[in-house]
Amino acid sequence: MGAEEKEKTNPREDDGEIRIGVYVCHCGLNIAGSVDCGEVAKFAATLPHVVWAQDNRYTCSDQGQEQIKKDIKEHKLNRVVVASCSPRLHEPTFRKTCEDAGLNKYLFEMANIREHCSWVHLYDRQSATEKAKDLVKMAVAKAARLQSAKEIEVPIIRKALVIGGGVAGIQAALDLADTGYKVYLVEKEPSIGGMMARIDKTFPTMDCSICILAPKMSDVGHHPNIELLANSEVTDVKGYIGNFHVKILKRPRFVKNDCSACGECSKVCPVIAPNKFDAGLAIRHAIYTPFAQAVPSTYIIDMNLCLNKDGVTVCDKCMKACERQAIDFEMKPETVEIDVGTIIVAIGADVFDPSSLQNYGYGKYLNVITSLEFERLINAGGPSGGHLIRPSDLEIPRRVAFIQCVGSRSDKSGRLYCSNVCCMNTIKDSLLIKEHWPETEIHVFYVDIRAYGKGFEDLYKRARKEGVLFIRGLPAEIVEDRKTHNLWLVGENTLQKELYKVNVDMAILSVGLEPRKDSEPIQRLLTLSRTQDGFFMEAHPKLRPVDAATGGIFFAGCAESPKDIKDSVTQASAAAARAGILMAKGKVTVEAITPIFYPERCKVCGLCAKVCPYNAIVLNKELKRVELVKAACGGCGTCAAECPFDALTQDHFTDEQIISQIDAVTESDADKKIVAFCCNWCAYAGADFAGVSRMQYPPSVRIIRTMCSGRVAPKFVERAFARGAAAVLVAGCHPGDCHYINANYQTQKRVERLWKKMEQQGLDKERLQLLWASAAEGERFASKIREMNRLVEKVSPEEINNAKKVFEKALGGD
Amino acid sequence: MPERIRHAPLDMGKATFPKAKIQLIKDQCKGCGFCIRFCPQKVLEESQEINARGVHPPKIVDESKCLACGFCTAVCPDFAIFIIEKPSKEDVKNG
C-alpha cells in the first residue's frame, strides 16, 4: 500500500505545510565536546520540511525553551525536534514547552545525541558528528509524520474491591472505608482474619495476635462503608482502570444472618471433622464457626459433611436446636455483580507442606509438627487450651527442637527465597515455651538467624539469655524411637565442625511461606504478572512497590512477597492510599500511544486479541468484529506488530513513522550500520545507562525507540535488511520482566521466525540479534554492540545483496 | 487455608455422638427400600431372608455408625423401623 493512500485513510491527518524546527543542544561540553553541533545544525537545515535549525548551549534552560516558544510563533513551526539528551529525561520538559506555545505535545520529537552518541564515542569526533546527523535525520523524518493527538480521559468509579480478608485486606479496606469510599471485601473462607487470627502471639512485642486483630475484624463487620462478602470468590473481572465489572460467587452458608452465634446447633450436630482453622488438631461439627472471634459470626454448615448433603433434609437436629430458626437448607449460591474503580489484591500466602521432605518424617512421626500447628497448640483458644502437649502421648515435652528454613532458601527442598518471618517466629515461640515451662530444654537449628527489624535483635538476645540453644547447621535427618516416640536429630554443627546427635521429645519444623495455590486464577482474571518465586510482581521494585503493572490494581501483604504483620499492614495502608489517589481524582488520562484501527482492512482473524497482554482488544464473534478498549490499553503496540493485514498501528509509533526512521538510517552507508530497535523501559534505558557511565562502543549503531520490543514487526526488520543494513538488533526486557506483562514473548517468537526464514534462504542469521538487557545492564548492551560491530566489519557485499533480494517485498513497491 | 492435615485431632476422644438402638419389625416391611436408600450413614442394606409378606426386609450392617437422625422412622410407609436413642455419657452423668 502506497504512502499516499495511507495518509488518506488516516482520520487525523494534519493538512497544510509541514514546518519543522530543529534545535541542537551543546549541553555545555557534554555533547559539544565530541560532536560538532554547529555542523549538525547546518546539516539539519538541509533536511526536507526543516524551516529553522540552530544550535544552542542549553536547550532545556529557560532561555532555550523561550527560544522554541518564540520560534513556534515567529516561524509558524508545527513540528519541533530537539537533539539533546534522552527522551526519558527531558521529553516531558519540551512537550510542555510546545504545549505552552499552543503546539500539540505529540508533535514533538527528540534525537538522543548525548547518551547514545557523544558520551559513548568520546574520542571519535568525526564519527560521533556523523552519527548525530543520522540521529537528527531519523528524528526529522519521524517528526514530519507525527500527528497531533488528544489523550482520552477515563472516569474512575469511586468504589474499591479488596480481595482477601487477612490482616492486609482488613487494613486496606478500613483505610479506604474511613476515607469515605465504598469497599467490597471478598474472603474465600467463612471468616475474615486470615493467618494472623491463627497465630498465638506476635513478634517482637509478644502481643496476643487475635486480641489486637479482633477489634479490627469487628470494625470491618460494622463499618457502614464496607460490604463484607465472606465465603465468596471472585469469578470474573472485566474492564479496565477505573471501571472494573466484577462477578463474585457467594456460596451459601445455610444459616441466615439472624444467627446469634449461641452455638446450640453445633452441640447437637452428629457429624464431626478436623477443624482446618486449628490445623486439624481439634474437631468441629458440620455446623460450626471456625473460631470464637469470627466475623461474620454467623455459623456455617459444611455441606460436604452434613447428613443432608444429598438435598433431602434427613437430619434436623440443628434446626430444632436453633431458637431463632436461622437455619435454611434451601439457600442457594448467588452471583453478585459489582462495579469498582480500583482493586487491591491481598490474597496472602500458603505455608510450605513439609511432607515432601522425607528426612524430617513429617506426617510419619507423630511428634514432628509444623510451626503453624505449634501456634494452635500454644494458643489458649486452641485444641489443648494453651498447654503445649505432644501429639503421641499428650504429655508436656521437656526437650524441644526447632528446625529453621524448612522449605526456604533451598531450590532442592523447597523455595529459593528467604521467607522472612520464620526466624523471628521461632525466637518468639521459644520464649513462649520458656515463659510457661522455664525448665524446657530448647534447641534451635538454623542456617542464619535474620533478626533485621525494629526490636528483633533484642528479642534474639533475650532468647539466648533465657537459655535457648542456637546451633548452626540443620539436622540431616530425624529418627524416631519407636517405643517412646522421642526423636533423634542428627547433623553437623558447622560452627564447631563436629557432628551432633540430639534427643528431643518434640520437633517443630519452621515452615516457610509460598505463593497461594489459587494465585493463578487471580493472575489470569486481573492480567497480573508474577516473579519467578511465584509472588505477584510490582510495577517497580523500588518506586512503585504496591502498584501492579495493570492500572488500578494494587498489592498488599504476602501476595506480593512473604512479610510479617507490620509490613503487611504498612503495605496495605500504602495500597489504600494509592487507590485513594486515583479515586479522589475521579479520572485518569491515557497516553495517546494506543492502537489506531482501520476496520476496512480487518479480516477479524483475532490474532491481535490473542497477543494483547491487557485484554484491551476483544474479538466479538457474534458481530464479527474486533473491539478496542483504549482505556485498558497499556500501549505496547504488540497488536500492531502482529496484525498481518496492517489493520492496526500504534499512535505515535505508527508503521509509517518507524519505517521513515529505518529509511533515514539506511539512506547512506547502510552496509556499515546496525539498526537497533530498543524498548523504552529496559534496552533503551540500558543504552542510556551505558551513556551515563561513559561505556565506549563502536558508533555503527542507530537506535530506534519503541515502547516495547513487542512493537517490532517482522516487516521492520525485513525492511532494514532490504535496504542493505549490515545488522539488526532487537532488544527488550528480560522475559518475565516485561513492562507490558508478557508482550516480549511475542518479540521472541517473531525473531525466531525471522531466523528460520533467514536460514532457509541461506542468509547469515547472526546478522539479526536478540538481546534482553535491563535498564541497569549498560555494559551488556555495550558489549553486544561491540560484538555485532565485529560482525558488521566481516559481512560481505554479496551477503548484503542476497538479503536485499530475499526481503525485497518488504520495500512495498517503493 | 488449603494446607494438608497430617495429625489427628487431639480431642478426638472427647467427641460424643448420639447412639441409637435400631428396631426392625421385619414382617411389617413391604420391601420398598426407602430406609436403605435414604440412610445418610449407610447403616442398612437389603437382607437375603424373606419375611411374612414375601419380601427382603433390611438388615443392620453397622449399628455403631447410626447417628440417630430418625429419618428411617419418618420415611417408612409401614412403621416397620424405629430407633431408640441411647442416653449419651453426659446425660448419664447428669442423671
Chai-1 contact restraints between the chains, C-beta under 6 A:
chainA,res_idxA,chainB,res_idxB,connection_type,confidence,min_distance_angstrom,max_distance_angstrom,comment,restraint_id
A,P270,B,F17,contact,1.0,0.0,6.0,A-B,restraint_1
A,P270,B,P18,contact,1.0,0.0,6.0,A-B,restraint_2
A,P270,B,L67,contact,1.0,0.0,6.0,A-B,restraint_3
A,I272,B,A15,contact,1.0,0.0,6.0,A-B,restraint_4
A,P274,B,I5,contact,1.0,0.0,6.0,A-B,restraint_5
A,P274,B,P9,contact,1.0,0.0,6.0,A-B,restraint_6
A,K276,B,M1,contact,1.0,0.0,6.0,A-B,restraint_7
A,G280,B,I5,contact,1.0,0.0,6.0,A-B,restraint_8
A,L281,B,P9,contact,1.0,0.0,6.0,A-B,restraint_9
A,L281,B,L10,contact,1.0,0.0,6.0,A-B,restraint_10
A,A282,B,P9,contact,1.0,0.0,6.0,A-B,restraint_11
A,A282,B,D11,contact,1.0,0.0,6.0,A-B,restraint_12
A,I283,B,P9,contact,1.0,0.0,6.0,A-B,restraint_13
A,I283,B,D11,contact,1.0,0.0,6.0,A-B,restraint_14
A,I283,B,A15,contact,1.0,0.0,6.0,A-B,restraint_15
A,L307,B,P40,contact,1.0,0.0,6.0,A-B,restraint_16
A,L307,B,C69,contact,1.0,0.0,6.0,A-B,restraint_17
A,V314,B,P40,contact,1.0,0.0,6.0,A-B,restraint_18
A,V314,B,C69,contact,1.0,0.0,6.0,A-B,restraint_19
A,V314,B,F71,contact,1.0,0.0,6.0,A-B,restraint_20
A,C315,B,C69,contact,1.0,0.0,6.0,A-B,restraint_21
A,V351,B,E3,contact,1.0,0.0,6.0,A-B,restraint_22
A,D353,B,R4,contact,1.0,0.0,6.0,A-B,restraint_23
A,G363,B,R6,contact,1.0,0.0,6.0,A-B,restraint_24
A,P383,B,L10,contact,1.0,0.0,6.0,A-B,restraint_25
A,P383,B,D11,contact,1.0,0.0,6.0,A-B,restraint_26
A,P391,B,H7,contact,1.0,0.0,6.0,A-B,restraint_27
A,K517,B,P2,contact,1.0,0.0,6.0,A-B,restraint_28
